[in-house]
Amino acid sequence: MTLPPEPSPGGTPPARARASRSFVMSLVGAAARGTGLIALAVAIGVVLLQYSDHSKDQLSAAKRPIGVAPAPVESTTTTSTGPRTAAQVSVLVINASGRANQARPMAERLKVVGYRTLEPGNAPKRPASTVGCRAGLDHEALALVAATGLPAKVESLSPADAALPNVAVADCVVIIGSQ
């Protein structure tokens, strides 16, 4: 029978104990990241499902008597394509938090979810995080807020935002504030 190694006189744990503790910490970190990604995916799914159900006629079909056809619908020249998928939305992430290296990790997170991300940038410090999209992309802005995980508000882009790099080619802009 072998006994575990004694701690060194300086009080540092043996190498095997340090390696075991390191393994447990990395395992806990991986589990936390995995749980966070699953929660993010569920949140995005819920937001997208809220906007994808346009089948009101199917719901009323259950209340119609059998053999009665629904009233004909007149066609119009305006068509609605519905919300865009993440792959159809180009996103620019701007760090305005006052802390270094905030935009690139967020851009990578959004790229993993499926967004087309542009080269991240920096801006002067702002107090709050915001998401702004071009006109007509309201549903996409809400989905993007959920994807970021930030306590961001959906706001229209200000004239000052137009001076930021790559804003002209982005569909949506995520500005990471200090809060």
C-alpha positions in Angstrom: 0.0 0.0 0.0 1.4 3.4 -1.0 0.6 6.5 0.9 -0.1 9.8 -0.8 2.9 12.1 -1.1 3.4 14.5 1.8 3.1 18.2 1.1 6.3 20.0 0.8 7.6 22.0 3.8 6.6 25.3 2.1 2.9 24.2 2.2 2.5 23.9 -1.6 0.5 20.8 -2.6 2.2 18.1 -4.6 2.1 18.3 -8.4 -0.5 15.6 -8.7 -3.0 17.4 -6.4 -2.4 20.7 -8.3 -3.0 18.9 -11.6 -6.2 17.3 -10.2 -7.5 20.7 -9.0 -6.6 22.2 -12.3 -8.6 19.5 -14.1 -11.6 20.0 -11.9 -11.5 23.7 -12.4 -11.3 23.4 -16.2 -14.2 20.8 -16.1 -16.3 23.2 -14.1 -15.5 26.1 -16.5 -16.4 24.0 -19.6 -19.7 23.0 -18.0 -20.5 26.6 -17.2 -19.7 27.7 -20.8 -21.8 24.8 -22.2 -24.7 25.7 -20.0 -24.4 29.4 -21.0 -24.5 28.5 -24.7 -27.5 26.2 -24.3 -29.3 29.0 -22.4 -28.4 31.5 -25.2 -29.7 29.1 -27.9 -33.0 28.6 -26.0 -33.4 32.4 -25.7 -32.8 32.9 -29.4 -35.2 30.1 -30.2 -37.9 31.6 -28.1 -37.5 35.1 -29.6 -37.4 33.7 -33.2 -40.5 31.5 -32.5 -42.5 34.5 -31.3 -42.0 36.2 -34.7 -42.3 33.2 -37.0 -45.9 32.2 -36.3 -48.0 33.9 -38.9 -50.6 31.2 -39.3 -53.7 32.8 -37.8 -55.9 31.2 -40.5 -54.9 27.7 -39.3 -56.0 28.6 -35.8 -59.4 29.7 -36.9 -59.8 26.6 -39.1 -60.4 24.5 -36.0 -63.4 26.7 -35.1 -65.0 26.4 -38.6 -67.7 23.8 -39.2 -66.6 20.8 -41.3 -67.0 21.3 -45.0 -66.9 25.1 -44.9 -63.9 26.5 -46.7 -62.2 29.7 -45.5 -63.0 32.9 -47.3 -60.7 33.6 -50.3 -57.9 36.0 -49.6 -57.3 38.8 -52.1 -53.7 39.1 -53.1 -51.8 42.3 -52.8 -48.7 43.5 -54.5 -46.8 43.9 -51.2 -45.1 40.8 -49.9 -43.5 40.2 -46.5 -40.5 38.1 -46.4 -40.5 37.8 -42.6 -37.5 38.1 -40.3 -34.1 37.4 -41.7 -32.0 34.5 -40.4 -28.9 35.2 -38.5 -26.8 34.4 -41.5 -28.5 37.1 -43.5 -27.7 39.8 -41.0 -24.2 41.5 -40.9 -23.3 42.8 -37.5 -20.7 45.3 -36.4 -19.6 45.1 -32.7 -18.2 48.3 -31.2 -16.5 48.4 -27.8 -17.5 51.6 -25.9 -17.1 50.1 -22.4 -13.8 51.7 -21.5 -12.3 48.2 -21.0 -10.0 46.6 -23.5 -10.8 43.6 -25.6 -14.6 43.5 -25.3 -15.7 43.7 -29.0 -13.8 40.8 -30.5 -15.0 38.1 -28.0 -18.6 39.4 -28.6 -18.1 39.3 -32.4 -16.8 35.7 -32.1 -19.9 34.7 -29.9 -22.2 36.1 -32.5 -20.3 34.4 -35.3 -20.8 31.0 -33.5 -24.6 31.7 -33.4 -24.6 32.3 -37.1 -24.3 36.0 -37.7 -22.0 37.5 -40.3 -19.7 39.7 -38.3 -17.6 42.6 -39.5 -14.2 43.7 -38.1 -14.9 44.9 -34.5 -14.1 48.5 -33.5 -13.8 50.9 -30.7 -15.7 54.1 -29.7 -15.6 56.6 -26.9 -17.0 55.3 -23.6 -20.8 55.1 -23.3 -22.8 54.2 -20.2 -25.2 51.7 -21.7 -25.1 48.9 -24.3 -27.3 49.3 -27.4 -28.3 47.4 -30.5 -29.3 49.4 -33.5 -30.4 48.1 -36.9 -31.3 49.6 -40.2 -35.0 50.4 -40.8 -37.2 47.4 -41.2 -35.0 45.1 -39.1 -36.9 45.4 -35.8 -37.3 41.7 -35.3 -33.7 41.1 -36.1 -32.7 43.7 -33.5 -34.6 41.9 -30.8 -33.1 38.5 -31.7 -29.6 40.1 -31.7 -30.2 41.5 -28.2 -31.0 38.0 -27.0 -27.9 36.6 -28.8 -25.6 39.1 -27.1 -26.7 38.3 -23.6 -26.1 42.0 -22.8 -28.7 44.2 -21.0 -28.9 46.2 -24.2 -31.7 48.4 -25.4 -32.8 48.5 -29.1 -32.2 52.0 -30.3 -31.9 53.7 -33.7 -28.4 54.6 -34.7 -27.6 58.2 -34.0 -25.8 60.5 -36.4 -22.6 60.1 -34.2 -22.8 56.3 -34.8 -22.7 56.9 -38.6 -19.1 58.1 -38.2 -18.0 54.8 -36.7 -15.9 52.5 -39.0 -17.9 50.0 -41.1 -21.3 51.3 -39.9 -22.3 52.0 -43.5 -22.0 48.3 -44.5 -23.6 46.8 -41.4 -27.2 45.7 -41.0 -27.0 46.0 -37.2 -24.5 47.6 -34.8 -23.9 46.3 -31.2 -22.4 48.9 -29.0 -21.0 47.5 -25.7 -21.4 50.1 -23.0 -19.8 50.2 -19.6 -22.7 48.8 -17.7 
